[in-house]
C-alpha cells in the first residue's frame, strides 16, 4: 500500500512540475548519483552568433585563437533552439565575437522569445546606437552586459583597442534611456574585468555606473594573458573538490559553425560533436562527453589539460547543488550580487584556493 501511494505521489509531482523543472531535478539527481549518462538536456547554451569582432582586447581569448570573420547562419541557430526548447532555460547567443555585428541577432533573440526561452548577450557597445537598442528590447532580450573596462579614457582604451571611451559610454547611456522610455525590465550590467592597469579603478567604475536600472560587475580575469591583476593571487589551483557541475547542467558552447564543446573553458580542445550532424541530445551524451564526466567523477583529469588549468570560479558544493534548483535565468541575474558579497563583505560562495 505504501509503495502504491509513493508511486502515485511521484506521478502527481511530475504532473505538477513543468517539463523544464523536471529536467532540472533530473540533472541534479544524475549529479548527486554520479551518473555520467544523463537524461534531459543542459539548462543553458552558449551559442556563438558570430565569430567577428571589431576590437582588439589583450585580455580576450581571441589573442590566442584565430577565428574567421563569419556569422552563425539563422537556420542553424533555429535548429539548435528547436531541439533545445523542451529543456533550455537560458540561451546566450554570443561567444568570442561581438553579437551586434551579426545583422540577424535580433531575429535570433526573437526566435528564442517565440519559443519561451530567455536570452542574454554581452556587448562591447561600440555599435549600440538608439535603433539597435530599441530593436534588442523589441526582440525580447532579457539580459545584457556592457563591457566597460576602465573609469578613465586612457585605461579603457588600453584594454578596448579600437573603441572610444566617450562614444561607448554615450551608447550605454542611450540604451538605458531607451530602456526607461520603453518601460523595459531587461536586466542590465556594466562589467569591468579586473586587469593590471584598471584594477585600482574598480571603485571609480562602480561610482560611475551607480544609477537606476543597471548593475555593476567587477569580474575576475579568467584568461590571464597578462598574469593575474589581483595582488597576491596565484594562478596555481588545487585539484577540484567535486566534479565540475557545468558538465551536468551546462552551458555547452556551440561555435558559429556548429562545432560543440562541453563548455567555453575547454575550447578549442575536446570538441564533442557538431549540431549540423548530431542532435543536441546525442551530443549531450556523446562518447566524448561521457568520458569527460567519468574522468571528473574519478578525479583523474590527466587527459584533460584544459580542466586541470580551468580558471572558472568554483562555487561551494551546496551552492553548486542550488544552481540546479533555480531557473538558469535567475542564476545568471544573481551572479553580480554574489560577486559583490565576496568583494565588499568578504562573504564568498566560492571555494578558496587553500
Secondary structure as a PSIPRED ss2 file (coil, helix, strand):
# PSIPRED VFORMAT (PSIPRED V4.0)

   1 X C   1.000  0.000  0.000
   2 X H   0.000  1.000  0.000
   3 X H   0.000  1.000  0.000
   4 X H   0.000  1.000  0.000
   5 X H   0.000  1.000  0.000
   6 X H   0.000  1.000  0.000
   7 X H   0.000  1.000  0.000
   8 X H   0.000  1.000  0.000
   9 X H   0.000  1.000  0.000
  10 X H   0.000  1.000  0.000
  11 X H   0.000  1.000  0.000
  12 X H   0.000  1.000  0.000
  13 X H   0.000  1.000  0.000
  14 X H   0.000  1.000  0.000
  15 X H   0.000  1.000  0.000
  16 X H   0.000  1.000  0.000
  17 X C   1.000  0.000  0.000
  18 X C   1.000  0.000  0.000
  19 X H   0.000  1.000  0.000
  20 X H   0.000  1.000  0.000
  21 X H   0.000  1.000  0.000
  22 X H   0.000  1.000  0.000
  23 X H   0.000  1.000  0.000
  24 X H   0.000  1.000  0.000
  25 X H   0.000  1.000  0.000
  26 X H   0.000  1.000  0.000
  27 X H   0.000  1.000  0.000
  28 X H   0.000  1.000  0.000
  29 X H   0.000  1.000  0.000
  30 X H   0.000  1.000  0.000
  31 X H   0.000  1.000  0.000
  32 X H   0.000  1.000  0.000
  33 X C   1.000  0.000  0.000
  34 X C   1.000  0.000  0.000
  35 X C   1.000  0.000  0.000
  36 X C   1.000  0.000  0.000
  37 X C   1.000  0.000  0.000
  38 X C   1.000  0.000  0.000
  39 X C   1.000  0.000  0.000
  40 X C   1.000  0.000  0.000
  41 X C   1.000  0.000  0.000
  42 X C   1.000  0.000  0.000
  43 X C   1.000  0.000  0.000
  44 X E   0.000  0.000  1.000
  45 X E   0.000  0.000  1.000
  46 X E   0.000  0.000  1.000
  47 X E   0.000  0.000  1.000
  48 X C   1.000  0.000  0.000
  49 X C   1.000  0.000  0.000
  50 X E   0.000  0.000  1.000
  51 X C   1.000  0.000  0.000
  52 X C   1.000  0.000  0.000
  53 X C   1.000  0.000  0.000
  54 X C   1.000  0.000  0.000
  55 X C   1.000  0.000  0.000
  56 X E   0.000  0.000  1.000
  57 X C   1.000  0.000  0.000
  58 X C   1.000  0.000  0.000
  59 X C   1.000  0.000  0.000
  60 X C   1.000  0.000  0.000
  61 X H   0.000  1.000  0.000
  62 X H   0.000  1.000  0.000
  63 X H   0.000  1.000  0.000
  64 X C   1.000  0.000  0.000
  65 X C   1.000  0.000  0.000
  66 X C   1.000  0.000  0.000
  67 X C   1.000  0.000  0.000
  68 X C   1.000  0.000  0.000
  69 X C   1.000  0.000  0.000
  70 X C   1.000  0.000  0.000
  71 X E   0.000  0.000  1.000
  72 X C   1.000  0.000  0.000
  73 X C   1.000  0.000  0.000
  74 X H   0.000  1.000  0.000
  75 X H   0.000  1.000  0.000
  76 X H   0.000  1.000  0.000
  77 X H   0.000  1.000  0.000
  78 X H   0.000  1.000  0.000
  79 X H   0.000  1.000  0.000
  80 X H   0.000  1.000  0.000
  81 X H   0.000  1.000  0.000
  82 X H   0.000  1.000  0.000
  83 X H   0.000  1.000  0.000
  84 X H   0.000  1.000  0.000
  85 X C   1.000  0.000  0.000
  86 X C   1.000  0.000  0.000
  87 X C   1.000  0.000  0.000
  88 X C   1.000  0.000  0.000
  89 X C   1.000  0.000  0.000
  90 X E   0.000  0.000  1.000
  91 X E   0.000  0.000  1.000
  92 X E   0.000  0.000  1.000
  93 X C   1.000  0.000  0.000
  94 X C   1.000  0.000  0.000
  95 X C   1.000  0.000  0.000
  96 X C   1.000  0.000  0.000
  97 X C   1.000  0.000  0.000
  98 X C   1.000  0.000  0.000
  99 X H   0.000  1.000  0.000
 100 X H   0.000  1.000  0.000
 101 X H   0.000  1.000  0.000
 102 X C   1.000  0.000  0.000
 103 X C   1.000  0.000  0.000
 104 X C   1.000  0.000  0.000
 105 X H   0.000  1.000  0.000
 106 X H   0.000  1.000  0.000
 107 X H   0.000  1.000  0.000
 108 X H   0.000  1.000  0.000
 109 X H   0.000  1.000  0.000
 110 X H   0.000  1.000  0.000
 111 X H   0.000  1.000  0.000
 112 X H   0.000  1.000  0.000
 113 X H   0.000  1.000  0.000
 114 X H   0.000  1.000  0.000
 115 X C   1.000  0.000  0.000
 116 X C   1.000  0.000  0.000
 117 X C   1.000  0.000  0.000
 118 X E   0.000  0.000  1.000
 119 X E   0.000  0.000  1.000
 120 X E   0.000  0.000  1.000
 121 X E   0.000  0.000  1.000
 122 X E   0.000  0.000  1.000
 123 X E   0.000  0.000  1.000
 124 X C   1.000  0.000  0.000
 125 X C   1.000  0.000  0.000
 126 X C   1.000  0.000  0.000
 127 X C   1.000  0.000  0.000
 128 X C   1.000  0.000  0.000
 129 X C   1.000  0.000  0.000
 130 X H   0.000  1.000  0.000
 131 X H   0.000  1.000  0.000
 132 X H   0.000  1.000  0.000
 133 X H   0.000  1.000  0.000
 134 X H   0.000  1.000  0.000
 135 X H   0.000  1.000  0.000
 136 X H   0.000  1.000  0.000
 137 X H   0.000  1.000  0.000
 138 X H   0.000  1.000  0.000
 139 X H   0.000  1.000  0.000
 140 X C   1.000  0.000  0.000
 141 X C   1.000  0.000  0.000
 142 X C   1.000  0.000  0.000
 143 X E   0.000  0.000  1.000
 144 X E   0.000  0.000  1.000
 145 X E   0.000  0.000  1.000
 146 X E   0.000  0.000  1.000
 147 X E   0.000  0.000  1.000
 148 X C   1.000  0.000  0.000
 149 X C   1.000  0.000  0.000
 150 X C   1.000  0.000  0.000
 151 X C   1.000  0.000  0.000
 152 X C   1.000  0.000  0.000
 153 X H   0.000  1.000  0.000
 154 X H   0.000  1.000  0.000
 155 X H   0.000  1.000  0.000
 156 X H   0.000  1.000  0.000
 157 X H   0.000  1.000  0.000
 158 X H   0.000  1.000  0.000
 159 X H   0.000  1.000  0.000
 160 X C   1.000  0.000  0.000
 161 X E   0.000  0.000  1.000
 162 X C   1.000  0.000  0.000
 163 X C   1.000  0.000  0.000
 164 X C   1.000  0.000  0.000
 165 X H   0.000  1.000  0.000
 166 X H   0.000  1.000  0.000
 167 X H   0.000  1.000  0.000
 168 X H   0.000  1.000  0.000
 169 X H   0.000  1.000  0.000
 170 X H   0.000  1.000  0.000
 171 X H   0.000  1.000  0.000
 172 X H   0.000  1.000  0.000
 173 X H   0.000  1.000  0.000
 174 X H   0.000  1.000  0.000
 175 X H   0.000  1.000  0.000
 176 X H   0.000  1.000  0.000
 177 X H   0.000  1.000  0.000
 178 X H   0.000  1.000  0.000
 179 X H   0.000  1.000  0.000
 180 X H   0.000  1.000  0.000
 181 X H   0.000  1.000  0.000
 182 X C   1.000  0.000  0.000
 183 X C   1.000  0.000  0.000
 184 X C   1.000  0.000  0.000
 185 X C   1.000  0.000  0.000
 186 X C   1.000  0.000  0.000
 187 X E   0.000  0.000  1.000
 188 X E   0.000  0.000  1.000
 189 X E   0.000  0.000  1.000
 190 X E   0.000  0.000  1.000
 191 X E   0.000  0.000  1.000
 192 X E   0.000  0.000  1.000
 193 X E   0.000  0.000  1.000
 194 X E   0.000  0.000  1.000
 195 X C   1.000  0.000  0.000
 196 X C   1.000  0.000  0.000
 197 X C   1.000  0.000  0.000
 198 X C   1.000  0.000  0.000
 199 X H   0.000  1.000  0.000
 200 X H   0.000  1.000  0.000
 201 X H   0.000  1.000  0.000
 202 X H   0.000  1.000  0.000
 203 X H   0.000  1.000  0.000
 204 X H   0.000  1.000  0.000
 205 X H   0.000  1.000  0.000
 206 X H   0.000  1.000  0.000
 207 X H   0.000  1.000  0.000
 208 X H   0.000  1.000  0.000
 209 X C   1.000  0.000  0.000
 210 X C   1.000  0.000  0.000
 211 X C   1.000  0.000  0.000
 212 X C   1.000  0.000  0.000
 213 X C   1.000  0.000  0.000
 214 X C   1.000  0.000  0.000
 215 X E   0.000  0.000  1.000
 216 X E   0.000  0.000  1.000
 217 X E   0.000  0.000  1.000
 218 X E   0.000  0.000  1.000
 219 X E   0.000  0.000  1.000
 220 X E   0.000  0.000  1.000
 221 X C   1.000  0.000  0.000
 222 X C   1.000  0.000  0.000
 223 X C   1.000  0.000  0.000
 224 X C   1.000  0.000  0.000
 225 X C   1.000  0.000  0.000
 226 X C   1.000  0.000  0.000
 227 X C   1.000  0.000  0.000
 228 X C   1.000  0.000  0.000
 229 X C   1.000  0.000  0.000
 230 X C   1.000  0.000  0.000
 231 X C   1.000  0.000  0.000
 232 X C   1.000  0.000  0.000
 233 X C   1.000  0.000  0.000
 234 X C   1.000  0.000  0.000
 235 X C   1.000  0.000  0.000
 236 X C   1.000  0.000  0.000
 237 X C   1.000  0.000  0.000
 238 X C   1.000  0.000  0.000
 239 X C   1.000  0.000  0.000
 240 X C   1.000  0.000  0.000
 241 X C   1.000  0.000  0.000
 242 X C   1.000  0.000  0.000
 243 X C   1.000  0.000  0.000
 244 X C   1.000  0.000  0.000
 245 X C   1.000  0.000  0.000
 246 X H   0.000  1.000  0.000
 247 X H   0.000  1.000  0.000
 248 X H   0.000  1.000  0.000
 249 X H   0.000  1.000  0.000
 250 X E   0.000  0.000  1.000
 251 X E   0.000  0.000  1.000
 252 X E   0.000  0.000  1.000
 253 X E   0.000  0.000  1.000
 254 X E   0.000  0.000  1.000
 255 X C   1.000  0.000  0.000
 256 X C   1.000  0.000  0.000
 257 X C   1.000  0.000  0.000
 258 X C   1.000  0.000  0.000
 259 X E   0.000  0.000  1.000
 260 X E   0.000  0.000  1.000
 261 X E   0.000  0.000  1.000
 262 X C   1.000  0.000  0.000
 263 X C   1.000  0.000  0.000
 264 X C   1.000  0.000  0.000
 265 X C   1.000  0.000  0.000
 266 X C   1.000  0.000  0.000
 267 X C   1.000  0.000  0.000
 268 X C   1.000  0.000  0.000
 269 X C   1.000  0.000  0.000
 270 X C   1.000  0.000  0.000
 271 X E   0.000  0.000  1.000
 272 X E   0.000  0.000  1.000
 273 X E   0.000  0.000  1.000
 274 X E   0.000  0.000  1.000
 275 X C   1.000  0.000  0.000
 276 X C   1.000  0.000  0.000
 277 X C   1.000  0.000  0.000
 278 X C   1.000  0.000  0.000
 279 X C   1.000  0.000  0.000
 280 X H   0.000  1.000  0.000
 281 X H   0.000  1.000  0.000
 282 X H   0.000  1.000  0.000
 283 X H   0.000  1.000  0.000
 284 X H   0.000  1.000  0.000
 285 X C   1.000  0.000  0.000
 286 X C   1.000  0.000  0.000
 287 X H   0.000  1.000  0.000
 288 X H   0.000  1.000  0.000
 289 X H   0.000  1.000  0.000
 290 X H   0.000  1.000  0.000
 291 X H   0.000  1.000  0.000
 292 X H   0.000  1.000  0.000
 293 X H   0.000  1.000  0.000
 294 X H   0.000  1.000  0.000
 295 X H   0.000  1.000  0.000
 296 X H   0.000  1.000  0.000
 297 X H   0.000  1.000  0.000
 298 X H   0.000  1.000  0.000
 299 X C   1.000  0.000  0.000
 300 X C   1.000  0.000  0.000
 301 X C   1.000  0.000  0.000
 302 X C   1.000  0.000  0.000
 303 X C   1.000  0.000  0.000
 304 X C   1.000  0.000  0.000
 305 X H   0.000  1.000  0.000
 306 X H   0.000  1.000  0.000
 307 X H   0.000  1.000  0.000
 308 X H   0.000  1.000  0.000
 309 X C   1.000  0.000  0.000
 310 X C   1.000  0.000  0.000
 311 X C   1.000  0.000  0.000
 312 X C   1.000  0.000  0.000
 313 X C   1.000  0.000  0.000
 314 X C   1.000  0.000  0.000
 315 X E   0.000  0.000  1.000
 316 X C   1.000  0.000  0.000
 317 X H   0.000  1.000  0.000
 318 X H   0.000  1.000  0.000
 319 X H   0.000  1.000  0.000
 320 X H   0.000  1.000  0.000
 321 X H   0.000  1.000  0.000
 322 X H   0.000  1.000  0.000
 323 X H   0.000  1.000  0.000
 324 X H   0.000  1.000  0.000
 325 X H   0.000  1.000  0.000
 326 X C   1.000  0.000  0.000
 327 X C   1.000  0.000  0.000
 328 X H   0.000  1.000  0.000
 329 X H   0.000  1.000  0.000
 330 X H   0.000  1.000  0.000
 331 X H   0.000  1.000  0.000
 332 X H   0.000  1.000  0.000
 333 X H   0.000  1.000  0.000
 334 X H   0.000  1.000  0.000
 335 X H   0.000  1.000  0.000
 336 X H   0.000  1.000  0.000
 337 X H   0.000  1.000  0.000
 338 X H   0.000  1.000  0.000
 339 X H   0.000  1.000  0.000
 340 X H   0.000  1.000  0.000
 341 X H   0.000  1.000  0.000
 342 X H   0.000  1.000  0.000
 343 X H   0.000  1.000  0.000
 344 X H   0.000  1.000  0.000
 345 X C   1.000  0.000  0.000
 346 X C   1.000  0.000  0.000
 347 X C   1.000  0.000  0.000
 348 X C   1.000  0.000  0.000
 349 X C   1.000  0.000  0.000
 350 X E   0.000  0.000  1.000
 351 X C   1.000  0.000  0.000
 352 X C   1.000  0.000  0.000
 353 X C   1.000  0.000  0.000
 354 X C   1.000  0.000  0.000
